[in-house]
Amino acid sequence: MDLTIQTPALLFPAVSLLLIAYTNKFLAIANLIRKLVTDYEKKKNRDLLQQIHSLRRRLWLIRWMQVFAVTSILVCVITMFFIYQGWQVGGKVLFAVSLVLMMASLVITIVETILSAGALKLLLRDLEEKEKV
């Protein structure tokens, strides 16, 4: 099977949308951390410190999501160059690498989403317990 230049080009729209979503997540969490740090400096609440540590971990994951996605698109561009040059074997190998990088980015997205949902679940549980009292 020959790999055409259109095949790796199919990843471009998907990666672009993913990067926008990743960047929005990153900015939202960064702003929340800034707010929590300000609140912590005023109140010295240990709960805020735990939330900040959790958000730091999520920022770390989001950074790696972005790294893998950007690397995936970079390898896709190199793949397209290889195909343009007629180097089919190299192009196929690079395209496979690009897909693996994208899969890694998506797996990290799943992990980050699970962490995010877990943190919200704890907050909601605490709120429900306060309501019962």
Secondary structure, 3 states (H helix, E strand, C coil): CCCCCHHHHCHHHHHHHHHHHHHHHHHHHHHHHHHHHHHHHHHCCHHHHHHHHHHHHHHHHHHHHHHHHHHHHHHHHHHHHHHHHCCHHHHHHHHHHHHHHHHHHHHHHHHHHHHHHHHHHHHHHHHHHHHHC
